[in-house]
Amino acid sequence: MPQQDGGEQGRGEQGRDEQGRGEQGRGEQGRGEQGRGEQGGGEGRKGDEPEGGGGAERHRLETDFLLALRRAGSIMQLLGQVSAERIGINVTDLNCLNIVALTGSMTAGDLARATGLTTASITGVLDRLEEGGFVRRERDPHDRRRVIVKLNAGPGLREIGPTFGPLIKAWRATAAGYSDDELRLLLEFQRRLEEIVRDQLARLRGEGDGSGRAGS
């Protein structure tokens, strides 16, 4: 009887050991499934992140965009220089002529403020442009002290069309490949970019004392 009791006790302990290992295995399996669930949830959260959130790709695109703008600005300066030589004036005169063409009739003082040139400099520019037949100056009928600068659609502008016409034609051909919505998006970006540049221009000009600027 003592031997039988010992055998039964051994079998009982063995059963409890197997039951313990079974419960331990189920616990480890549960933790494994929980880990996989957390990993899956992490992947789901990663996929839910919005695009353009400051990742490496976004940084690369912004850098490439800024470099493209710098290259465009640089080549536009070169184009302006070559175009001015073709027309027969200097770059500063061409810039003033372009401002008058875009803005319309304006006073000499307004043109000076738009370009940041001094009174003496803007007078020299207008002398050359008027002599070349590009602009004409008239006295303001309401205030004889004011000089109005107007575009002169005469022989002086004959080189403008051949110089910039092919550029406009090429631009229109490129724009034809974009939808109306895409062009609206590009136009909105260009307007915002112009505002940024104008703000920075005003900031840099504000560092001077503004002496010698032309009056109205």
C-alpha positions as CSV (number, residue, x, y, z in Angstrom):
1,M,0.0,0.0,0.0
2,P,2.8,2.5,0.7
3,Q,4.3,1.7,-2.6
4,Q,1.0,2.2,-4.4
5,D,0.4,5.5,-2.6
6,G,3.9,6.7,-3.7
7,G,3.2,5.8,-7.4
8,E,-0.1,7.6,-7.4
9,Q,1.5,10.6,-5.8
10,G,4.2,10.6,-8.5
11,R,1.7,10.4,-11.2
12,G,-0.2,13.3,-9.7
13,E,2.9,15.5,-9.5
14,Q,3.7,14.6,-13.1
15,G,0.2,15.6,-14.2
16,R,0.5,18.9,-12.4
17,D,3.8,19.5,-14.1
18,E,2.4,18.8,-17.5
19,Q,-0.6,21.0,-16.8
20,G,1.8,23.9,-15.7
21,R,3.8,23.5,-18.9
22,G,0.6,23.6,-20.9
23,E,-0.6,26.8,-19.3
24,Q,2.9,28.4,-19.7
25,G,2.8,27.5,-23.5
26,R,-0.6,29.0,-23.8
27,G,0.6,32.2,-22.1
28,E,3.6,32.5,-24.4
29,Q,1.4,31.9,-27.4
30,G,-1.0,34.7,-26.2
31,R,1.9,37.1,-25.7
32,G,3.2,36.2,-29.2
33,E,-0.2,37.0,-30.7
34,Q,-0.4,40.2,-28.8
35,G,3.0,41.2,-30.1
36,R,1.9,40.5,-33.7
37,G,-1.2,42.5,-33.1
38,E,0.8,45.5,-31.8
39,Q,3.2,45.2,-34.8
40,G,0.2,45.2,-37.2
41,G,-1.3,48.2,-35.4
42,G,2.0,50.0,-35.8
43,E,2.1,49.3,-39.5
44,G,-1.4,50.5,-39.8
45,R,-0.6,53.8,-38.0
46,K,2.5,54.3,-40.2
47,G,0.3,53.8,-43.3
48,D,-2.2,56.3,-42.0
49,E,0.4,59.2,-41.7
50,P,-0.5,62.0,-44.1
51,E,1.7,62.7,-47.1
52,G,4.0,65.7,-47.0
53,G,4.5,65.2,-43.3
54,G,8.1,66.3,-43.3
55,G,9.7,63.1,-44.4
56,A,12.8,62.6,-46.5
57,E,10.9,62.6,-49.7
58,R,9.2,65.9,-48.8
59,H,12.5,67.4,-48.0
60,R,14.0,66.3,-51.3
61,L,11.1,67.7,-53.3
62,E,11.3,71.1,-51.5
63,T,15.0,71.3,-52.0
64,D,14.7,70.4,-55.7
65,F,11.9,73.0,-56.1
66,L,14.0,75.8,-54.5
67,L,17.0,74.9,-56.7
68,A,14.8,74.9,-59.8
69,L,13.6,78.4,-58.8
70,R,17.1,79.6,-58.4
71,R,18.1,78.2,-61.8
72,A,15.1,79.8,-63.4
73,G,15.9,83.2,-61.8
74,S,19.5,83.0,-62.9
75,I,18.7,82.1,-66.5
76,M,16.0,84.8,-66.6
77,Q,18.7,87.4,-65.7
78,L,20.8,86.1,-68.5
79,L,17.9,86.3,-70.9
80,G,17.2,89.9,-69.8
81,Q,20.8,90.8,-70.5
82,V,20.9,89.3,-73.9
83,S,17.5,90.7,-74.8
84,A,18.5,94.2,-73.7
85,E,21.6,94.0,-75.9
86,R,19.4,92.8,-78.8
87,I,17.0,95.7,-78.3
88,G,19.9,98.2,-77.9
89,I,19.5,99.3,-74.3
90,N,21.0,98.2,-71.0
91,V,19.5,95.8,-68.4
92,T,18.3,98.6,-66.0
93,D,16.6,100.4,-68.9
94,L,14.9,97.2,-70.0
95,N,13.6,96.5,-66.4
96,C,12.1,100.0,-66.2
97,L,10.6,99.6,-69.6
98,N,9.0,96.3,-68.5
99,I,7.6,97.9,-65.4
100,V,5.9,100.6,-67.4
101,A,4.6,98.1,-69.9
102,L,3.1,95.9,-67.0
103,T,1.8,98.8,-64.9
104,G,0.7,101.3,-67.4
105,S,1.2,105.1,-67.3
106,M,3.0,106.1,-64.1
107,T,4.8,109.0,-62.6
108,A,8.6,109.2,-62.7
109,G,8.5,109.0,-58.9
110,D,6.4,105.8,-58.9
111,L,8.9,104.3,-61.3
112,A,11.8,105.3,-59.1
113,R,10.1,103.7,-56.1
114,A,9.3,100.6,-58.0
115,T,12.9,100.1,-59.1
116,G,14.7,101.6,-56.0
117,L,16.6,104.0,-58.3
118,T,17.6,107.5,-57.2
119,T,16.2,110.7,-58.8
120,A,19.3,111.2,-60.9
121,S,19.3,107.6,-62.1
122,I,15.7,107.4,-63.1
123,T,16.1,110.7,-65.0
124,G,18.9,109.2,-67.0
125,V,16.9,106.0,-67.7
126,L,14.0,108.0,-69.0
127,D,16.2,110.2,-71.1
128,R,17.6,107.1,-72.8
129,L,14.3,105.4,-73.2
130,E,12.7,108.5,-74.6
131,E,15.5,109.1,-77.0
132,G,15.2,105.5,-78.2
133,G,11.5,106.0,-78.8
134,F,10.4,103.5,-76.2
135,V,8.5,105.9,-73.8
136,R,7.4,109.5,-73.7
137,R,7.0,111.9,-70.8
138,E,4.1,114.2,-70.4
139,R,3.1,116.7,-67.8
140,D,0.1,115.7,-65.6
141,P,-2.7,118.0,-66.8
142,H,-4.0,118.1,-63.2
143,D,-0.6,118.8,-61.6
144,R,2.0,120.3,-63.8
145,R,4.7,119.3,-61.3
146,R,4.1,115.6,-62.0
147,V,5.7,113.9,-65.0
148,I,3.7,111.0,-66.4
149,V,5.7,108.2,-68.2
150,K,3.8,106.4,-71.0
151,L,4.7,103.5,-73.3
152,N,5.4,104.8,-76.8
153,A,4.1,102.3,-79.3
154,G,6.4,103.6,-82.0
155,P,9.5,102.4,-84.0
156,G,11.5,102.0,-80.8
157,L,9.5,98.9,-79.9
158,R,10.1,97.1,-83.2
159,E,12.7,94.8,-81.7
160,I,10.4,93.8,-78.7
161,G,8.2,91.5,-80.7
162,P,11.0,89.5,-82.5
163,T,13.0,89.3,-79.2
164,F,10.2,88.1,-76.9
165,G,7.7,86.7,-79.4
166,P,9.3,83.2,-79.7
167,L,9.5,83.0,-75.9
168,I,5.8,83.6,-75.5
169,K,5.0,81.1,-78.3
170,A,7.1,78.4,-76.6
171,W,5.5,79.2,-73.2
172,R,2.0,78.8,-74.7
173,A,3.0,75.5,-76.3
174,T,4.2,74.2,-72.9
175,A,1.1,75.5,-71.1
176,A,-1.1,73.6,-73.6
177,G,0.0,70.4,-71.9
178,Y,-1.6,71.3,-68.6
179,S,-5.3,71.3,-67.6
180,D,-7.1,74.5,-66.5
181,D,-7.0,73.3,-62.9
182,E,-3.3,72.7,-63.1
183,L,-2.7,76.1,-64.6
184,R,-4.8,77.7,-61.8
185,L,-2.7,75.9,-59.2
186,L,0.6,77.1,-60.8
187,L,-0.8,80.6,-61.1
188,E,-1.8,80.6,-57.4
189,F,1.7,79.4,-56.5
190,Q,3.3,82.1,-58.7
191,R,1.2,84.8,-57.0
192,R,2.3,83.6,-53.6
193,L,5.9,83.5,-54.7
194,E,5.6,87.1,-56.0
195,E,4.3,88.2,-52.6
196,I,7.3,86.6,-50.9
197,V,9.8,88.2,-53.2
198,R,8.1,91.6,-52.9
199,D,8.2,91.3,-49.1
200,Q,11.9,90.4,-49.2
201,L,12.6,93.3,-51.6
202,A,10.9,95.7,-49.2
203,R,12.8,94.3,-46.3
204,L,16.2,94.7,-48.0
205,R,15.4,98.2,-49.2
206,G,14.3,99.1,-45.7
207,E,17.8,98.6,-44.5
208,G,18.8,101.8,-46.2
209,D,17.9,105.4,-45.3
210,G,16.0,106.0,-48.5
211,S,17.9,109.2,-49.2
212,G,18.1,110.5,-52.8
213,R,14.8,108.8,-53.9
214,A,12.7,110.6,-56.4
215,G,9.5,112.4,-55.5
216,S,6.2,112.0,-57.1
